[in-house]
Amino acid sequence: MTEARAEFGWLAEGSQVVQQQALRDFAQAMTNYFAGTHGKPTWRKEGRGECFRIVAVKPGQIRRLSRKVGEVWVPTAGRVRFRWSRTVPTAKSYRVTRDGAGRWHIAFAAIPEPVPGPGTGEIVGIARGVTVSAALSTGDLLHCPGLRPTETARLRLLQRGLARAVKGSSRRARVKAAIAKLKAREADRHKDWVEKTSTDVARRFDVIRIEDLRITAMTRSARGTLAQPGRRVREKASLNRGILASGWGLLARRLDDKAPGRVEKIPPAFTSQRCSECGHVAADSRESQALFRCTACGYTGNADVNAARNIAAGHAVTARGRSPLGGRTNREPQPLPLSA
């Protein structure tokens, strides 16, 4: 880095701290790649990943000017004001990010305290879906908000306009900015819903059981190859968009962050086909997306809530009727007391 800054003047004009942290981020990304936990780092692209990190922050470099305005010292830029939207912790580093909509954000590195449980021993099961984003074993049906119908229609028009725009033109830049604003609005609503939902669940229940879903594999494209093209590609793409719009992965991650040690992953096998009242497993019991009617005992209820109750009880069965958590789950009616 020292030799490169001495050779290139434009590089020497930038902050050495920012450049050093960029190299460290790249080194960490390569370490994660070779460890097999992450994908291979990609080249930088304009409009994506626009951020930098500052370390060794001193207490005097962050100060509050008023109730809603703060000020932070940025190398080579001086003091920059920001909106004081929440309590700023005592942090030794921060990251400044510019999203696709052109908004600047500053995040101070700190590990928040876990959300305390109620201490009542209550257990909840969470079943995730597309029509119902999250169904609780208590009967609550939660929906992740997205774009309104008018906003969705405008997004489609903008996307069509983007396809017709000439690359590099000012019109294309304006259309991309308008699309980015709608996408950012949708992402903000997803994050807000996930944060509020995860905090509420972590406060109400001591044990949280959720399906152990492989979301990356579930949302993989069905295009196939030229030699072996996929089938029903458009339907699979629509399902993938619905899964990603429901915030499955973000909800599970935030629950792990806010309730560490209290989140249990349950295998999802046949949880939607098993009756939560008698334990009978049959595909015919799932009459529709929303209706579950047991062919053995006649129990009728919401299909997502029924799956959530099976998850809360820690029951998942294999194709031969055995429970991977231990014990035997026959296809014949059996009583099953539930604690939640």
C-alpha positions in Angstrom: 0.0 0.0 0.0 2.8 2.4 0.8 4.5 1.8 -2.5 1.2 2.1 -4.4 0.4 5.4 -2.7 3.9 6.7 -3.6 3.5 5.8 -7.3 -0.1 6.9 -7.9 -1.0 10.4 -6.9 -4.8 9.8 -7.0 -4.4 7.0 -4.6 -2.3 9.1 -2.2 -5.1 11.7 -2.1 -7.4 9.2 -0.4 -7.5 8.2 3.2 -4.9 5.5 4.1 -7.2 4.2 6.8 -10.0 3.6 4.3 -7.6 1.8 1.9 -6.1 -0.4 4.6 -9.6 -1.5 5.8 -10.6 -2.3 2.2 -7.6 -4.6 1.9 -8.5 -6.2 5.2 -12.1 -6.7 4.1 -10.8 -8.4 0.9 -8.5 -10.6 2.9 -11.3 -11.6 5.2 -13.5 -12.3 2.2 -10.9 -14.6 0.7 -10.4 -16.4 4.0 -14.2 -17.0 4.1 -14.1 -18.3 0.5 -11.4 -20.8 1.1 -13.1 -21.9 4.3 -16.1 -22.8 2.2 -18.5 -20.6 4.2 -19.0 -17.9 1.6 -18.8 -17.4 -2.2 -15.9 -16.1 -4.2 -15.5 -12.3 -3.9 -16.5 -10.4 -7.0 -15.2 -7.3 -8.7 -16.4 -3.9 -7.5 -19.4 -2.6 -9.5 -20.6 1.0 -9.6 -23.7 1.4 -7.4 -23.1 -1.7 -5.4 -21.2 -2.1 -2.2 -20.4 1.6 -2.0 -19.0 1.8 1.5 -15.9 2.4 3.6 -14.9 1.6 7.2 -13.1 3.8 9.7 -11.4 2.3 12.8 -9.6 3.6 15.9 -12.3 6.2 16.5 -11.6 8.4 19.5 -14.4 9.6 21.8 -14.1 13.2 20.7 -14.7 12.4 17.0 -18.4 11.6 17.6 -20.6 14.2 19.2 -24.2 15.2 19.5 -25.2 18.6 18.3 -29.0 18.5 19.0 -31.7 16.0 19.6 -31.8 14.8 16.0 -28.4 15.8 14.7 -24.9 14.4 15.3 -21.5 14.9 13.9 -18.7 12.5 13.1 -15.1 13.1 11.9 -14.3 11.4 8.6 -10.7 11.3 7.4 -10.0 13.8 4.5 -13.6 15.0 4.6 -13.6 16.6 8.0 -16.7 16.7 10.3 -19.9 15.4 8.7 -23.3 15.7 10.2 -25.8 12.8 10.4 -29.3 12.2 11.6 -29.3 10.9 15.2 -32.0 8.3 14.7 -31.1 6.1 17.7 -28.8 5.8 20.6 -25.2 5.8 19.4 -23.1 3.3 21.4 -19.5 3.7 22.4 -17.8 2.2 19.3 -14.3 2.1 18.0 -15.2 1.8 14.4 -18.0 2.8 12.0 -19.0 2.1 8.4 -20.4 4.6 5.9 -22.6 3.1 3.2 -24.3 4.5 0.1 -27.2 2.4 -1.1 -28.6 2.1 -4.6 -31.1 4.8 -4.0 -28.3 7.3 -3.3 -28.9 7.4 0.5 -25.9 7.6 2.9 -26.0 5.7 6.1 -23.6 5.5 9.0 -23.5 2.4 11.3 -21.4 2.2 14.5 -20.0 -1.2 15.3 -21.4 -2.5 18.6 -22.8 -5.8 19.9 -26.3 -5.2 21.3 -27.6 -6.9 24.4 -29.9 -9.9 23.9 -33.6 -9.5 24.3 -34.6 -11.1 27.7 -37.2 -13.8 27.6 -40.3 -13.7 29.9 -39.1 -16.6 32.0 -42.4 -18.5 31.8 -41.1 -21.4 29.8 -43.4 -20.7 26.9 -42.5 -22.4 23.6 -43.5 -21.1 20.1 -43.2 -22.7 16.7 -42.8 -20.6 13.6 -43.8 -21.9 10.1 -42.7 -19.7 7.2 -44.6 -19.4 4.0 -45.3 -17.2 0.9 -48.9 -16.3 1.4 -48.4 -16.0 5.2 -44.9 -14.9 5.9 -44.8 -16.4 9.4 -47.4 -18.4 11.2 -47.1 -18.9 15.0 -48.3 -21.9 16.9 -50.4 -19.5 19.0 -52.5 -18.8 15.9 -51.0 -15.5 14.8 -50.6 -15.0 11.1 -48.0 -12.4 10.2 -47.5 -10.8 6.8 -44.3 -9.1 5.6 -45.3 -5.8 4.0 -44.1 -5.0 0.5 -44.9 -2.5 -2.3 -48.5 -1.4 -2.7 -50.3 -2.3 -6.0 -49.8 1.2 -7.4 -46.0 1.0 -6.6 -45.8 -2.5 -8.1 -47.4 -1.2 -11.3 -45.0 1.7 -11.4 -42.1 -0.6 -10.9 -43.1 -2.7 -13.9 -43.4 0.4 -16.1 -40.0 1.6 -15.0 -38.4 -1.8 -15.7 -39.9 -1.8 -19.2 -38.5 1.7 -19.7 -35.1 0.5 -18.5 -35.1 -2.3 -21.0 -35.6 0.3 -23.8 -33.2 2.9 -22.6 -29.8 3.2 -24.2 -26.9 2.2 -22.0 -24.9 5.1 -20.7 -27.7 7.6 -21.4 -29.0 10.1 -18.9 -32.5 8.7 -19.3 -31.3 5.3 -18.3 -29.6 6.8 -15.2 -32.9 8.5 -14.2 -34.9 5.3 -14.6 -32.4 3.2 -12.6 -32.5 5.8 -9.8 -36.3 5.6 -9.7 -36.2 1.8 -9.6 -33.6 1.9 -6.8 -35.9 4.2 -4.7 -38.8 1.8 -5.0 -36.5 -1.2 -4.2 -35.1 0.6 -1.2 -38.6 1.4 0.0 -39.5 -2.3 -0.2 -36.3 -3.4 1.6 -36.9 -0.8 4.4 -40.4 -2.2 5.0 -39.1 -5.8 5.1 -36.4 -4.9 7.6 -38.8 -2.9 9.7 -41.2 -5.8 9.9 -38.5 -8.3 10.7 -37.0 -6.2 13.5 -40.4 -5.6 15.1 -41.5 -9.2 14.7 -38.2 -10.7 16.0 -38.2 -8.4 19.0 -41.8 -9.2 19.9 -41.3 -13.0 19.6 -38.1 -12.9 21.6 -39.9 -11.0 24.4 -43.0 -13.3 24.5 -41.4 -16.7 24.4 -38.5 -18.5 26.1 -38.0 -21.2 23.4 -38.4 -20.4 19.8 -38.6 -23.3 17.3 -38.3 -22.6 13.6 -38.0 -24.7 10.5 -34.5 -25.5 9.4 -34.9 -24.4 5.7 -32.2 -24.4 3.1 -33.3 -21.1 1.5 -30.4 -20.8 -1.0 -31.3 -24.2 -2.5 -35.0 -23.5 -2.4 -34.6 -20.3 -4.4 -32.2 -21.7 -7.0 -33.2 -21.0 -10.6 -34.9 -23.7 -12.6 -33.5 -22.6 -16.0 -31.3 -25.6 -16.4 -28.8 -25.7 -19.3 -29.0 -25.6 -23.1 -28.6 -29.4 -23.1 -31.2 -30.0 -20.3 -33.5 -26.9 -20.1 -35.6 -26.6 -17.0 -39.4 -26.9 -16.8 -41.9 -24.4 -15.5 -39.2 -21.8 -15.2 -41.5 -18.8 -14.9 -43.5 -20.4 -12.1 -40.4 -21.3 -10.2 -39.1 -17.7 -10.6 -42.3 -16.4 -9.3 -42.1 -18.7 -6.3 -38.5 -17.6 -5.7 -39.5 -14.0 -5.6 -42.3 -14.8 -3.1 -39.9 -16.6 -0.8 -37.3 -13.8 -0.9 -40.0 -11.1 -0.4 -41.2 -12.9 2.8 -37.9 -12.3 4.6 -37.4 -15.9 5.7 -33.6 -15.8 6.1 -33.5 -12.3 7.7 -36.2 -13.3 10.3 -34.2 -16.4 11.3 -31.0 -14.5 11.6 -32.4 -11.7 13.7 -34.0 -14.2 16.0 -30.6 -15.9 16.5 -29.1 -12.5 17.2 -31.8 -11.3 19.7 -32.4 -14.6 21.5 -29.1 -16.5 21.4 -29.3 -20.0 22.8 -33.1 -19.9 22.7 -33.7 -20.7 19.0 -34.0 -24.3 17.9 -33.9 -25.5 14.3 -36.5 -28.2 13.6 -36.3 -30.4 10.4 -39.2 -29.4 8.2 -40.0 -32.9 6.8 -43.8 -33.5 6.7 -44.6 -30.8 9.3 -47.3 -29.5 6.9 -48.8 -33.0 6.4 -48.9 -34.1 10.1 -52.0 -33.5 12.2 -51.1 -31.6 15.3 -54.0 -33.2 17.2 -53.6 -36.9 16.5 -50.2 -37.2 14.8 -51.6 -38.8 11.6 -49.5 -38.0 8.5 -51.2 -37.8 5.1 -50.7 -35.6 2.1 -54.5 -35.6 1.5 -55.0 -33.7 4.8 -53.6 -30.6 3.3 -56.6 -29.7 1.2 -55.3 -26.3 0.1 -52.8 -23.7 0.9 -54.8 -22.4 3.9 -56.9 -25.4 4.9 -55.9 -28.5 6.8 -58.4 -31.2 7.4 -57.1 -34.4 9.0 -58.3 -37.6 7.2 -58.1 -39.6 10.5 -59.6 -37.5 13.3 -61.3 -34.8 11.3 -59.4 -31.9 12.9 -59.8 -28.7 10.8 -57.7 -25.6 11.0 -55.3 -23.3 9.3 -52.6 -25.3 7.5 -49.8 -22.9 8.5 -50.8 -22.8 12.1 -51.0 -26.6 12.2 -47.5 -26.8 10.8 -46.3 -24.3 13.4 -47.8 -26.4 16.2 -45.9 -29.4 15.0 -42.7 -27.3 14.9 -43.5 -26.1 18.5 -43.8 -29.7 19.7 -40.5 -30.5 17.9 -42.1 -33.1 15.7 -41.0 -33.8 12.1 -41.3 -37.2 10.5 -39.5 -39.0 7.7 -41.1 -40.7 4.7 -41.4 -43.9 6.8 -43.0 -42.2 9.7 -40.0 -42.0 12.0 -39.2 -38.9 13.9 -35.6 -37.7 13.4 -35.7 -36.2 16.9 -36.2 -39.6 18.5 -39.2 -41.8 19.1 -41.8 -43.2 16.7 -44.4 -41.2 14.8 -46.9 -43.6 13.2 -49.3 -42.8 10.6 -52.1 -43.9 12.9 -53.9 -41.4 15.2 -52.0 -40.8 18.4 -52.7 -38.2 21.2 -50.2 -35.4 21.3 -50.3 -32.9 24.2 -48.9 -29.5 23.3 -47.4 -27.0 25.6 -47.8 -24.1 23.2 
